[in-house]
Amino acid sequence: MAEGERGLLGDLEEKVSHFLMKYQELKRERDELAATLSAEREKTVHLERRLELLAQDRDKVKTRIDQLLLRLKGIDM
């Protein structure tokens, strides 16, 4: 192999190695982001359920207040 070919192949090997390192780095970053996204989705589901329960509680309180107001209106003064 001529000296010039070794230099070209050496450059190519270096670039391929750099490319593979970057590829592995991006895969690792993608996996971390996917895990973060999954955790955030779980939090969202939990918060949506909590919001639903709070809305139900609010509706129960509103109903009870309305009932009390009706009872008060029914009292003769």
Order of alpha helices (4+ residues) and beta strands (2+ residues): alpha
